[in-house]
C-alpha cells in the first residue's frame, strides 16, 4: 500500500473513531480523495473529505475536519492544518518520499499496471469505418484514442476486448461494386481512345467523354480508380464479357477484400490491432436481424404502419419511433445495429463502450432504447463521441490532399508527421473537444513539440545509462540505496509526480480520459528536464549518486509505461 492509500485509510479510520467516541454523529463515510496542492506551502496532500461528508454526518465541515485531525493515526504524517471551509492539508515526514520511491523501484517495469479490479468484462468498439475506402483523419483520431483507451483500461485492471464492426452489408457495398465497375469500364474506354493519362485525376476522368456514366451514389475517391487500375493490370478485359450482375459480384468480392486489407494494413501501421473483427454480413447470413426484430415484435415493441415495421422507441426515451423493416421487406441499418448490440450483450460483456463520431449524436437515444427493449441494462452501454479534427499546416487550415484533392487520409498523415506524433496529438485533448492538429508543430524537433519533448526526456535517460556504463558505474541493489539523500526540490518533485501515476491511471480509466495520461507524461518530462539541468549524477557523493541513478531509472520506467498506454514509442536515441 502506497502513502496515499495509507493516508486515505487513516483519514477514514479517524472519522470512524470520532463517530465511535461520540464526537461525530453516525453516518455514511464517502471515499477519501487526496490531491497534491498546487502550492508547496499547502502541504504534500490535501483532502475535501470533511466537506464531502458534511451532509451525511449532519455536521459542519470544519468540525469534521477537526475530528479527523484529532483522531488521525498515521506514522508518515508530520503535521496537519485545517484550511478554508474544511480542507485538511497534510505535511508528511521527510522520509516518506524515500519509501515511495523504494516501492516504485521494487515494481520495476510493471509500475503502472494496476491489479485486476473485478469490474467485469469490457468491450471497446471503435473506428468501424465502412470498408469502401481509406481511413481519413476523423477515423485516425478514433483509432488513436480507441486503442489508447483499450491500453489504459487494461493497465488499470480491466478485462478488455477490442472490436471493429465491419459494415460489409447493404447499399454501401453495392455502391462500392458499382463504382469500381464504372471506373473499370471508363479506363478501358480511355485505352481504346488513345490511352490513360499518367496523372489522371477524378475530375478529369469524370469529364472525359467515355459515354459510361458514374453511379449517382457512387464513391468518387481516387482509391476507386486505383482499384480499377489494379483489376485491369491483373485481369485485363476478362470481365467485360460478363453480364453486369455477375461482373458487379466479382468486383464486390475483389474490392471488399482489397479495401478491408487496406484498412487493416493502415491500422497496423498506426499501432492499432483488434481482438475481434465482427462482420455485419454475418448477422444477415444467420438471420439475426429478423430474429431480433421478431423478438421485439413479440414483446409488443414493434408495430406495422404504411406497410413498414416500426420500433416503438419513444416508449424508451427516443424522440420518435424508428423503422426497422421497410415496406419492401428490407431491414434498415438501425435493425442491424439492434441485432449487433443484442449480440454484444449476449456475449456476456458487463460494460460496452462505443466510440462514435460527433455526427452520431442523434443515434445514441435510439440504440439505448433498443438495448432497453431487448431486456438489457442500457446504462451498461457507453457511447463516447469524438469531435472533429481540423488540420493546420504553417498556420493555414488543410482540408484536401495535395495528391488526390480529397480528404487527407490516415496513411498520408502518418507519412507526413509520423505515427508517434499523430497518436500523441490525437490523444492529448479531451475526446469531446474539437482538435486543432498543427502538422507543422508535429514535425518539429524542438521543445515546443510535446511528443518530441517527452521522447527527448526518455532519450536523455538512456544517454545517462550509457554514460554510467562507460564510466564503469553500476547500480546497487535496492536495499543498499540511501534514498533519503534525495532532498533537492527537483528530486522531491519528481518522486511525488511518480507517486501520482497509479491513481492518475485509475482516474483516467474511470473517466475514459486518455488525455490525462498525455498531460501527465508531459508534466513528468518537464520535471525530469528540470532535474537534469539542476542535479548532477557524475562527480557527486556515492550515496547521492546511486539514489539519483535509481530516481532516473524510475522516471524512465514510468515514461515508457505512459507512452506505451498512448501507443507512442520511447526511443533510446534522438
C-alpha positions in Angstrom: 0.0 0.0 0.0 1.5 3.4 -1.0 1.4 6.5 1.0 -1.8 7.9 -0.5 -3.6 4.6 0.2 -2.3 4.6 3.8 -3.2 8.2 4.4 -6.7 7.7 2.9 -7.3 4.7 5.1 -6.1 6.6 8.1 -8.5 9.5 7.4 -11.4 7.2 7.2 -10.4 5.4 10.3 -10.1 8.7 12.2 -13.6 9.7 11.1 -14.9 6.3 12.3 -13.1 6.8 15.6 -14.8 10.2 16.0 -18.2 8.5 15.4 -17.4 5.7 17.8 -16.4 8.1 20.6 -19.4 10.4 20.1 -17.6 13.4 18.6 -19.4 12.9 15.4 -22.9 11.6 14.6 -23.2 8.3 12.8 -23.4 8.4 9.0 -22.1 7.1 5.7 -18.5 8.0 5.1 -17.5 8.8 1.5 -14.4 7.7 -0.3 -11.4 9.8 0.6 -10.0 11.8 -2.3 -6.4 13.1 -1.9 -4.8 15.7 -4.1 -1.4 17.3 -4.4 -1.9 21.0 -3.6 -0.8 23.4 -6.3 1.5 25.3 -3.8 4.0 23.6 -1.6 3.0 25.7 1.4 -0.3 23.8 1.5 1.4 20.6 2.2 2.1 17.3 0.4 -1.6 16.2 0.2 -4.9 17.8 0.8 -8.5 16.4 1.1 -12.0 17.8 1.0 -13.3 14.8 2.9 -14.9 16.9 5.6 -17.0 18.8 3.1 -18.0 15.6 1.3 -19.2 14.0 4.5 -20.9 17.1 6.0 -24.4 16.2 4.7 -24.2 12.5 5.7 -22.8 13.3 9.2 -25.1 16.3 9.8 -22.1 18.4 10.9 -20.2 21.5 9.9 -17.2 20.6 7.6 -14.6 22.3 9.9 -15.9 20.4 12.9 -15.5 17.1 10.9 -12.0 18.2 9.8 -11.0 18.9 13.4 -12.4 15.5 14.5 -10.3 13.8 11.8 -7.1 15.7 12.8 -7.7 14.8 16.5 -8.1 11.1 15.8 -5.7 10.5 12.9 -3.0 7.9 13.4 -0.5 7.8 10.5 3.2 7.5 11.2 4.1 9.3 8.0 2.3 12.5 8.8 4.4 15.2 10.4 1.6 17.8 10.9 -1.9 18.8 9.7 -3.7 22.1 9.1 -7.3 22.9 8.5 -7.9 25.5 5.8 -10.8 27.4 4.3 -14.2 25.8 4.7 -12.8 22.5 5.8 -9.9 21.4 3.7 -7.3 19.3 5.6 -3.6 19.8 4.5 -1.2 17.1 5.4 2.6 17.6 5.7 4.5 14.3 5.6 7.8 13.4 7.3 10.9 13.8 5.2 11.4 10.1 4.7 8.1 9.4 3.0 9.4 10.2 -0.4 12.2 7.6 0.1 9.6 5.0 1.0 7.5 6.0 -2.0 10.4 5.7 -4.4 11.5 2.4 -3.0 8.1 1.0 -3.7 8.2 2.3 -7.3 11.6 0.8 -7.9 10.5 -2.5 -6.5 7.7 -2.6 -9.0 10.1 -2.0 -11.9 8.8 -2.1 -15.4 5.4 -3.2 -14.1 4.9 0.1 -12.2 1.6 1.4 -13.5 0.0 -2.0 -14.1 -2.8 -2.0 -11.5 -4.3 -5.2 -10.1 -7.5 -6.7 -11.6 -10.4 -4.7 -10.4 -13.1 -7.3 -10.7 -15.5 -4.9 -12.6 -16.3 -7.5 -15.2 -15.7 -7.8 -19.0 -15.5 -4.6 -21.0 -15.8 -4.3 -24.8 -14.5 -1.3 -26.6 -15.7 -0.9 -30.2 -14.0 1.9 -32.3 -13.2 3.1 -35.8 -15.7 0.7 -37.5 -15.5 2.6 -40.8 -17.1 1.3 -43.9 -14.7 -0.9 -45.9 -15.3 1.3 -49.0 -12.2 3.5 -49.0 -9.2 4.6 -47.0 -9.4 5.9 -43.4 -9.4 9.6 -43.1 -8.3 11.9 -40.4 -11.5 11.6 -38.4 -11.1 7.9 -38.3 -7.5 8.4 -37.3 -8.5 10.2 -34.1 -10.9 7.4 -33.3 -8.1 4.8 -33.9 -5.6 6.6 -31.7 -8.0 7.4 -28.8 -9.7 4.0 -29.0 -6.5 1.9 -28.9 -5.1 4.1 -26.2 -8.3 3.7 -24.2 -8.0 -0.1 -24.5 -4.4 0.1 -23.3 -5.4 2.4 -20.4 -8.2 0.2 -19.3 -6.0 -2.9 -19.3 -3.3 -1.1 -17.3 -6.0 -0.1 -14.8 -7.0 -3.7 -14.2 -10.0 -4.0 -16.5 -10.7 -7.2 -18.6 -11.0 -5.6 -22.1 -11.7 -6.8 -25.6 -11.4 -4.6 -28.6 -13.7 -4.9 -31.6 -14.1 -3.5 -35.2 -17.5 -3.7 -36.6 -17.2 -4.2 -40.4 -20.2 -2.6 -42.2 -20.0 -5.1 -45.1 -23.7 -5.4 -45.9 -26.2 -3.1 -47.5 -26.2 -0.4 -50.1 -22.7 0.9 -49.4 -21.3 -2.4 -50.7 -23.5 -2.3 -53.8 -22.3 1.2 -54.4 -18.7 0.1 -54.0 -19.1 -2.5 -56.6 -21.0 -0.1 -59.0 -18.2 2.5 -58.5 -15.4 0.1 -59.4 -17.4 -1.2 -62.3 -17.9 2.3 -63.8 -14.2 3.2 -63.3 -13.1 -0.2 -64.8 -15.2 0.4 -68.0 -14.2 4.0 -68.2 -10.5 3.2 -68.0 -10.8 0.5 -70.6 -12.6 3.0 -72.9 -9.8 5.6 -72.4 -7.3 3.0 -73.5 -9.4 2.5 -76.7 -9.5 6.3 -77.1 -5.7 6.7 -77.0 -4.5 5.8 -73.5 -4.9 6.7 -69.9 -3.1 9.9 -68.8 -0.3 9.1 -66.2 -1.5 11.9 -63.9 -5.3 11.2 -64.3 -7.4 12.8 -61.6 -11.0 12.0 -60.5 -12.2 15.3 -62.0 -10.5 14.6 -65.4 -12.0 11.2 -65.6 -15.5 12.4 -64.8 -15.2 15.0 -67.6 -13.9 12.7 -70.3 -16.4 11.6 -73.0 -16.3 7.9 -72.3 -20.0 7.5 -72.5 -20.1 5.5 -69.3 -22.0 7.2 -66.5 -20.8 7.1 -62.9 -23.5 5.9 -60.4 -25.3 8.7 -58.6 -24.4 7.3 -55.1 -21.0 6.0 -56.2 -17.7 6.6 -54.3 -15.7 9.3 -56.1 -12.4 8.7 -54.2 -9.2 8.3 -56.2 -8.8 4.9 -54.5 -11.6 3.6 -56.6 -9.6 4.5 -59.7 -6.6 2.7 -58.3 -8.7 -0.4 -57.6 -10.0 -0.4 -61.1 -6.4 0.0 -62.5 -5.2 -3.0 -60.4 -8.1 -5.1 -61.8 -7.1 -4.2 -65.3 -3.5 -4.8 -64.6 -4.2 -8.3 -63.3 -7.3 -9.4 -65.3 -7.2 -7.1 -68.3 -10.6 -7.2 -70.2 -11.6 -10.5 -68.7 -14.7 -9.2 -67.0 -16.1 -7.1 -69.9 -17.9 -10.0 -71.5 -19.7 -10.9 -68.2 -23.3 -9.9 -67.6 -23.4 -6.8 -65.4 -24.8 -8.6 -62.4 -22.0 -11.2 -62.5 -19.4 -8.5 -63.1 -20.7 -6.5 -60.1 -20.5 -9.6 -57.9 -16.9 -10.1 -59.0 -15.9 -6.5 -58.3 -17.7 -6.5 -55.0 -15.6 -9.5 -53.9 -12.3 -8.1 -55.2 -12.9 -4.5 -53.9 -14.1 -5.6 -50.5 -11.1 -7.8 -49.9 -8.8 -5.0 -51.1 -10.4 -2.3 -49.0 -10.6 -4.4 -45.9 -6.9 -5.4 -46.3 -6.0 -1.8 -46.8 -7.8 -0.8 -43.6 -6.1 -3.4 -41.6 -2.7 -2.5 -43.1 -3.1 1.2 -42.3 -4.3 0.5 -38.8 -1.5 -1.9 -38.0 1.0 0.7 -39.3 -0.7 3.1 -36.9 -0.2 0.7 -34.0 -3.8 -0.4 -33.9 -5.0 -4.0 -33.7 -8.3 -5.6 -32.7 -9.2 -8.7 -30.8 -12.3 -9.2 -32.9 -13.3 -8.1 -36.5 -17.1 -8.5 -36.5 -18.9 -8.8 -39.8 -22.3 -7.2 -40.2 -22.9 -9.6 -43.1 -22.7 -12.5 -40.5 -25.8 -11.1 -38.9 -27.7 -11.2 -42.2 -26.4 -14.7 -43.0 -27.5 -16.1 -39.6 -30.9 -14.2 -39.9 -30.1 -12.5 -36.6 -31.6 -9.2 -37.7 -35.0 -10.5 -38.4 -34.8 -12.6 -35.3 -34.1 -9.5 -33.2 -37.0 -7.6 -34.8 -39.3 -10.6 -34.3 -38.3 -10.7 -30.6 -39.2 -7.0 -30.2 -42.4 -7.5 -32.1 -43.5 -10.4 -29.9 -42.8 -8.1 -26.9 -45.2 -5.6 -28.4 -42.3 -3.1 -29.2 -42.8 -3.2 -32.9 -45.9 -2.3 -34.9 -46.9 -2.0 -38.5 -47.6 1.3 -40.3 -47.8 2.1 -44.0 -46.5 -1.4 -44.9 -43.4 -1.0 -42.8 -42.5 -2.2 -39.3 -41.7 0.4 -36.7 -39.8 0.1 -33.4 -41.7 2.0 -30.6 -38.5 3.7 -29.4 -40.4 6.7 -27.9 -41.5 4.3 -25.2 -37.9 4.1 -24.2 -36.9 7.7 -24.3 -36.3 8.3 -28.0 -37.8 11.4 -29.7 -39.6 9.4 -32.4 -40.3 5.9 -33.5 -37.9 4.2 -36.0 -38.4 2.0 -39.0 -36.7 -1.4 -38.7 -38.3 -3.2 -41.7 -39.1 -1.1 -44.7 -42.3 -1.5 -46.7 -40.3 -3.6 -49.3 -39.3 -6.1 -46.6 -35.7 -5.0 -46.4 -34.3 -4.3 -42.9 -32.8 -0.9 -42.1 -29.3 -0.1 -40.8 -30.8 0.5 -37.4 -32.3 -3.0 -37.4 -28.7 -4.3 -38.0 -27.5 -2.2 -35.1 -30.2 -3.6 -32.9 -29.1 -7.2 -33.7 -25.5 -6.3 -33.3 -26.0 -4.8 -29.8 -28.1 -7.8 -28.8 -25.2 -10.0 -29.9 -22.8 -7.9 -27.8 -24.8 -8.3 -24.6 -25.3 -12.0 -25.3 -21.6 -12.4 -25.4 -21.5 -11.5 -21.7 -19.9 -8.1 -21.5 -20.6 -6.2 -18.4 -19.8 -2.8 -20.0 -19.9 -1.9 -23.7 -18.1 1.2 -24.9 -18.7 2.6 -28.4 -16.6 5.4 -29.8 -18.5 7.2 -32.5 -18.1 10.4 -34.5 -19.8 13.5 -33.3 -22.3 13.2 -36.2 -23.8 10.2 -34.5 -25.1 12.2 -31.5 -28.7 11.7 -32.6 -28.2 8.0 -32.9 -27.5 7.3 -29.2 -31.0 7.6 -27.9 -32.5 5.1 -30.4 -29.7 2.5 -29.7 -30.1 2.8 -26.0 -33.9 2.5 -26.5 -33.3 -0.8 -28.4 -31.0 -2.1 -25.7 -33.6 -1.5 -23.1 -36.4 -3.1 -25.2 -34.2 -6.1 -25.7 -34.1 -6.6 -21.9 -30.6 -5.4 -21.2 -29.4 -2.5 -19.0 -28.9 0.5 -21.3 -26.7 2.1 -18.6 -24.1 -0.6 -19.4 -23.8 0.9 -22.9 -21.5 3.9 -23.0 -21.3 6.0 -26.2 -18.3 8.4 -26.4 -18.4 11.0 -29.1 -15.3 12.1 -30.9 -15.3 15.7 -32.0 -14.0 16.9 -35.3 -10.3 17.4 -36.3 -9.0 20.4 -38.1 -5.6 20.1 -39.7 -3.2 23.1 -39.9 0.0 23.5 -41.8 2.0 26.7 -41.4 -1.0 28.3 -39.8 -3.4 27.6 -42.6 -6.3 25.1 -42.5 -5.6 22.0 -44.5 -8.7 20.4 -46.0 -7.6 18.4 -49.0 -4.7 16.1 -50.0 -2.2 17.6 -52.4 -2.0 14.3 -54.3 -5.7 13.5 -54.7 -7.5 16.7 -53.9 -9.6 14.8 -51.4 -9.8 14.5 -47.6 -6.4 13.7 -46.1 -6.1 10.0 -45.2 -4.6 8.3 -42.2 -1.8 7.0 -44.4 -0.9 10.5 -45.7 -0.9 11.9 -42.2 1.4 9.1 -41.0 3.7 9.7 -43.9 3.9 13.5 -43.1 4.1 13.7 -39.3 4.9 10.1 -38.2 3.0 7.6 -36.1 4.2 8.9 -32.7 3.3 12.5 -33.2 0.0 11.7 -34.8 -1.0 9.4 -31.9 0.1 11.8 -29.2 -1.6 14.8 -30.8 -4.9 12.9 -31.2 -4.7 11.8 -27.5 -3.6 15.0 -25.9 -7.1 16.7 -25.9 -10.3 15.5 -24.4 -12.2 13.5 -27.0 -15.3 15.7 -26.6 -13.4 18.8 -27.7 -12.6 19.8 -31.2 -8.9 19.1 -32.0 -6.8 21.6 -33.9 -3.9 19.5 -35.2 -0.8 21.5 -36.0 1.0 19.4 -38.6 3.9 21.8 -38.7 4.4 21.6 -34.9 4.1 17.8 -35.0 7.2 17.6 -37.3 9.4 20.0 -35.3 12.3 18.7 -33.4 12.0 21.2 -30.6 10.7 21.5 -27.1 7.6 23.2 -28.5 6.6 19.8 -29.9 5.2 17.9 -26.8 5.8 14.4 -28.1 9.4 15.3 -29.1 9.9 16.9 -25.7 8.7 13.7 -23.9 10.7 11.4 -26.1 13.8 13.5 -25.6 13.4 13.1 -21.9 13.5 9.3 -22.3 16.4 9.5 -24.7 18.3 11.6 -22.1 17.6 8.9 -19.5 19.0 6.3 -21.9 22.0 8.5 -22.5 22.7 8.8 -18.8 22.6 5.0 -18.6 25.2 4.7 -21.4 27.4 7.4 -19.7 27.3 5.5 -16.5 28.2 2.2 -18.2 31.1 3.9 -20.0 32.3 5.2 -16.6 32.1 1.7 -15.1 29.4 2.8 -12.6 26.9 0.1 -11.8 23.6 0.5 -10.0 23.5 -1.0 -6.5 20.7 -3.3 -5.1 17.5 -1.7 -3.8 18.2 -2.5 -0.2 21.6 -0.7 -0.4 20.2 2.6 -1.6 20.0 5.6 0.6 17.0 7.2 -1.0 16.6 9.7 1.8 19.6 11.6 0.4 17.3 12.9 -2.3 16.3 16.2 -0.8 16.7 18.8 -3.6 13.4 20.4 -4.7 13.7 19.0 -8.2 14.3 15.5 -6.8 11.3 15.6 -4.4 9.0 17.0 -7.1 10.0 14.1 -9.4 9.3 11.4 -6.7 5.9 13.0 -5.8 5.0 13.1 -9.5 5.9 9.4 -9.9 3.8 8.6 -7.0 0.7 10.1 -8.6 0.9 7.8 -11.6 -1.2 4.8 -10.4 -4.1 6.9 -9.2 -3.8 9.0 -12.4 -4.3 5.8 -14.4 -7.2 4.7 -12.3 -9.0 8.0 -12.6 -8.3 8.3 -16.3 -9.7 4.9 -16.8 -12.8 5.6 -14.8 -13.4 8.9 -16.7 -12.4 7.3 -20.1 -10.0 10.2 -20.4 -6.8 9.2 -22.2 -5.7 12.8 -22.4 -5.0 12.7 -18.7 -2.2 10.3 -19.5 -0.8 12.5 -22.2 -0.8 15.5 -19.9 0.8 13.6 -17.0 3.6 12.3 -19.3 4.4 15.8 -20.5 4.4 17.1 -16.9 6.7 14.3 -15.8 9.1 15.0 -18.7 9.1 18.7 -17.7 10.1 17.8 -14.1 12.8 15.5 -15.4 14.3 18.1 -17.7 14.4 20.5 -14.7 16.1 17.8 -12.5 18.6 17.0 -15.3 19.6 20.7 -15.6 20.0 21.1 -11.8 21.2 17.8 -10.4 24.5 16.2 -11.4 24.9 12.5 -11.3 28.6 12.1 -12.1 31.0 13.6 -9.6 28.8 13.7 -6.5 28.8 11.7 -3.3 28.4 7.9 -3.9 25.2 7.5 -1.9 23.6 10.5 -3.6 24.8 9.4 -7.0 23.2 5.9 -6.6 20.0 7.5 -5.3 19.8 9.7 -8.3 20.6 6.8 -10.7 17.6 5.0 -9.1 15.4 8.0 -9.5 16.3 8.4 -13.1 15.6 4.7 -13.7 12.1 5.0 -12.1 11.3 8.0 -14.3 12.4 6.0 -17.4 10.1 3.1 -16.4 7.1 5.5 -15.9 7.6 7.4 -19.2 7.9 4.2 -21.1 4.7 2.8 -19.5 2.7 6.0 -20.1 3.9 6.3 -23.7 3.0 2.6 -24.1 -0.5 3.4 -23.0 -0.7 6.1 -25.6 0.8 3.8 -28.3 3.8 6.1 -28.7 7.4 4.8 -28.9 10.1 5.6 -26.3 13.3 6.0 -28.4 16.7 5.5 -26.7 18.4 7.9 -29.0 17.3 11.1 -30.7 
